[in-house]
Amino acid sequence: MSPDIVIVGAGPAGLCLARALSGHGLSIVVLERQAEQALAEPAFDGREIALTHGSQALLERLGLWQRLPTEDVAVLRDAQVFNGPSLFALKIRAEQAGAERLGHLVANQAIRRAAYQAASECADVQLLCETGVRAIEQNQGEMKLVLQDGQVLQPRLLVAADSRFSETRRQLGIGAQLKDFGKTMLVCRMQHEHDHQQVAWEWFGYGQTLALLPLNGRQSSVVLTLPPREIERLQQLDAAIFAREMERRFERRLGAMQLVSSHHAYPLVGAYARRMVGNRCALLGDAAVGMHPVTAHGFNFGLTGVQLLSDTLLVAQGKRQDIGAGAPLAHYERQLRLATWPLYQATNLLVELYTSDHLPARLLRGAGLRVAQGLLPLRKGIARHLTARG
């Protein structure tokens, strides 16, 4: 089989790319290790995705936004950042950018389901599930994939979109800068006594980091970052004791709390590929850039990649150029690096500073928040970045 494009990984980024490229005379194959039923009805995984206005606009164009259930979409009006026990907060308000909201929070489960539905309607997109790439052969402008079942594919372009720990990236011989933060993130939904007023919290405590992502009603997605063994201990608690523990960690700022979902744990590891492209191949989503979640840019960067790569490939296709040639792929790499490298580095520095409990860092991070609060242009700039529609 010789499709034009093979995408490895049927996560939201890979499926969104397939949808974006559909209808332009390209044949597309998407490979996925999971069974198709797991894509059609994905399990709840605890993650809520903060989507910027630009990401929402792209999802609307791809036909995903309209498929999201109302109950799985919540308004993210404003955000505030706390440091330690201080009641002072750096506040980012949507109104500073002339908008009603900074963005939306959408259940990852709902995004995955909508992406599958949108891609499965495309006649030029073939989904091959419960399979993977056994071997990759690259020879002077040619690409050959040998699948686990022995089937051979010879695409003009291979796109790796199979997570920040991408096996396809490794098979292509592309290294990545991996940053293990040594912490684990626990996520769950909780109901609470006091209203969150659709405001997100990022709370850098001493020895822990807490985030609150406002959902509909008096419910929030709670994100707790701790060393792995402490997260393991929390996961062993029954629901009532777990809720009391979370009340204590939030210093009862939300009043009484109740666990209303399963909880899930994820190791915190950042990733930035050393190359975004190669001989007839490109990286996308977390396989290219895997962000620490503190700045909520992970999937937004994935959608940025979808936009940049699809635009690049469709321009080449429209000019009857080789979509797997070096020039179009080099253009994609330059644009993606410009869009992601500065914030990736800044995020890592932010995490290092605001998770250090040494006295100099404590003093610096408290002063930093107060200085930032006094810089209205900075806060306006952050708000405008989040509310821009692309």
N, C-alpha and C positions, 0 to 999 in steps of 0.2 A: 504494500500500500504506500502511495506517495502523496500524502496530504500536504497542503501548503504550510500549515503550522501545527505543531504538536505542543500542547500545554500540559505540563506535568503538575498536577495538583488541582483538585476541584474545590478549593476553598473559595471564599468570596472574591479574592483578587483574580484568580485564574478564570473563574466563571464570568466575572465582569469583563475581563479582556475578551473572552470568547464572544460575549454578547456585543461588545463594542465593535468587533471586527466582522460580525455577521452581516450578510446582505451586500457585500462588496466584492463578490466573485472569488472569495477565498474558501478553501476547504479546511476545516479545523477539527482536530481530534483532541479531546481532553482525557488524560489518564488519571485514574484515582485508585488508591489502594482499598478504600472503603467500599462496602456494598452500596448499590444505588439507593436502597431504602434508607440508609443512614444520611444520605444527602437530601432525599425528599422530605424526611421527617427528622431533622437533626435533634439530638438530645439537648436539654438545657445544660449549659456549661458555666453558668454564673457570670459571664462577662457581659457588660453593657458597653456599647461603643459610643463615644462622644463624636458626633459628626458635625463638621463645620458647614457653613452655608454652601461653600464650594463643593463639598462632598455630596451634600443633599442635591445640588443642581445636577451633578453627574448621574447620581442614582435615578433622578427623575428622567433624564434623557435616555437612560438605559432601560427604563420601564420597571425598575425595582421598587422605587419609593411608593408607587401606587399599590404595591402588593403587601406592604407592611401593615399588620393589624394595628388599629388605633391604640389598643391597650399596650402594645409593645413599643410605642413611641412616646417619649416624654420631653417636655420643654426644658432646656437648660438656659435659664434666664441670665444669671450672673455667676461669678465664681469668687471665692475668697481663700486666702492662704494664711494659715496660722503657724506660729512657731512656738513649740514647747507649751508651757501652761499659760502663756500670755493671752489675754483676750483681744489684743490688737490683731487686726487682719489686713492684709493687702487685698484690696477689692478691685475686681475687674468687672465693670458694668457694661451691659450691652448698649445702654443709652449713650455711653461715651463714643460709640461709633454710629449713633443715630439709628440703632436697631432695637427691636423688641426683645431679642434673645441672642445669646451667643451661639446657640446651635440646638441640637437635639441629642437625646440619649436613646439608643435603640438596642434592644436585646440582640446579641450576636447570633443567637438561635434564629431570630426572625430574619436577619440579613442573609444568613446561609440558606434558609428555605427560599427566600425571594430570589436569590441568585440562581439557585437550581431551577426554579420555575421559569425564570426568564431565559436561561440558556437552553433548557430542554425544549422550548418552543421554536428554536432556530433549526431549520432544515439542514443548514450547512455546518452544523456543529454535531459531532459524534462523540458520545460519552462512553468510554471504556472503563468499567469499574472492576474492582477486585483484581487489579493487575498493576504492575510496576515495570520499571526499566531495569533489565538485567545487565545490559552492557550498552555502551555508547562508542561508536566508531566515527572518528572525524578524519577525513582525508581531503586535503586541498580543495576546499569549497564544498565538500559533500558531508552529509550527516546521515548516519544510520543508527537506528535504535533497535535493539533486540529486547523484546518484552519477555516477561517471565514465562509466558505460555509458548514462547518460541516465535511468535509473530514478529515480522520485521517491518519497521516503518522507516521511510526515507523522506523526511520533511525538508522543506526549504529553510525552515526556521524552527528551532526548539526553544520554548520558554519554560524556565524552571520557576515554579510558584509553589513549591512544596515545603514551606516553613523556614524559620531561621536556622534550623538544623538540617537544611536541604541536602538530601543524599544525591540528588541530581547535580547540584552545584559541585559536590565533591567529585562525582564521576566526570564532570567536565574539567576537573583540574583547577577550579577557581577557589582560592582561599578566601577566608573571611576573618575580620577582626572581631573576635568574640570577647565580650566583657561579662564575666560572671560576677554579679553583684553580691553573691554569697547570701542572698535572702530568698524567701519564698513569699508569694502573694496569695492570700486567702480571699476569696470573693463569695458573697452570698447576698440574698435580699433580706432586709429586715423592716419590720413595721415599727414605728416609734410614736411616742406620745405627742411630741411637738412638731409643728409644721416646718418643713425645710424651705418653704417659699421658693422652690425651684432654683435654689442656689447650691452650687457644688462646693464642697470643702476639700482642701488639701491641707492636712494637718501633720506637720513635721514635729512629732513628739521626740522625747529623748528615749532612745532604745526601740522606737517603733515609728512607722508612718501610717497614717490613717487617711482614707479618702471616703467621701460620701457623695454619691451621684444620685441626684433627686429623680425618683420615678413618679408615676402618677399616684395621687392620694398621699397619705402619710407613710409611704414606703420609699426606701432608698436601697441602692446597691452599695454595700459596705465593702471596702477594700482595706485589708490589714496586711502590712508587710513586716515580717519578723524573721529571725533566723529559723532555718528549717525545723529544728527539733521543737521549737516553741509552737510552730504551726501544727506539727504532728500532735502535740499535746492537746491543742484546742480542738482538733478534729475528733478526738476521742470523747469529748464532753457530750452529755445529753443536751437537748435543745434548751431546756430551762436554765441550766448552769451556763451554757454558752451565751445565752442572752444576757445574764447578769454580768458575765465577763466583759461583754461588749459595752454594756452600760458603763462599767467602771472605766474602760479604756477611753470612752468618749466623755468621761467626767460628767455623765448624766446631762450633757448639754442638749440632748434630744429627749430627755425624760426616759420613761420606761420603754424597753425595746423587746421585740419578739421575733424569733427566727421564722421566716415564712417560705424558705426554699432550702434545697440542699446546698452544702458549701463545697467549694472546689479550690484546689491549691495548684499553683504554677510556679516553677522556679524562675527567678528573674535573671535572664541572660540577654544582653544586647548583642546585635550582630550587624556588621557593615561589611559588605563584600569588597574584596580588593579590586575586583573588576566587575562591572555590571553587564558586560557583553563579552563574547568570544567568537570563534569561528562558527557562524550560523547559529548562534545561541544568545539568549538574553535572560537576565534575572528579573523577577518581579515580586512585589509584595515583601513579606518577611525574608524571603530568600535573598533579596537585595539589601533591605534595610529593616532590621528588627529592633524596634525602639523599646526603651524602658517606658512603662505606661504612665509615668508621672505627668508628662505633658500631653497625654491623650492624642498623640499624633500617629500612632501605629497604623491603623487602617486608613486614616486620611492620607498618609504617605503612600499606602498601597494603591489608593484610588488615583493619587497624583501620577504614579507609575502607569496605571491603566490608561489614563488620559494621554500621557506623553508617548507611550509606546504605540497605542492605537493610532494616534495622529501621525506619528512618524511612518508607520507601516502603510497607512492608507494613502498618504502622500506619494510614497514610493510606488504603491500599486497603481495609483491614478496616472503616474508618469510611465507606467510599464517598466519600472526598474525592478531589480532583484531585491525582494524584501529581506533576504538574508545577507545582503552585501555589507561590507564594512562601513561605508559612509553613513547609511541610515542608522545603523546600530550605534556608531560613534556619536551621532547627534543625540540619540536617546540617552546614552550614558552621560554626556555633558549636561544635558538638561536635568536629569535625575539627580546628579551630584549637586548641582547648583541649588536644587530645591530641598535637598535633605541633609547634606553634610554639615552646614553651620548649626542647624538645630539639633542634630544628633550629638555633636560635640558639646554644645551648650547644655543639653539635657544631662549628659554624663557628668559634667562639671557641677551642675545643680544638685544632682543626686549625691555626689561625693561630699559637697558642702553641707547639705541639709540632712544628711544621715550620720554625720560625724558628731560624736558626743564630747569631743575635746573642748575645753573651755574657749580657746581662741575661735574655733568654728562656731560655738554657741553665740559668742559676742558678735561675730561677723554676720551670721545669718539673721539675727534679730535686727541689727543695724541696716542690713541690706533690704529687708522688707519695709522698714520705715522710710528709707531713702526712695525706694521704688514707689511707695504710696504717695510721696511728695512730688513725683515726676509725672504730672498729668499727661504729657505727650507720650511717655512710655506706656502708660495704661491704655491710652487711646489707641496706640499702635497695636498692642496686643488684641484689643477688642476688634479693631478693623481687620486684622489678619484672620480672626476666627469668623467674622461675619461676611467677608468678601465672597462673592459667588463665582470666583474664578476669573 
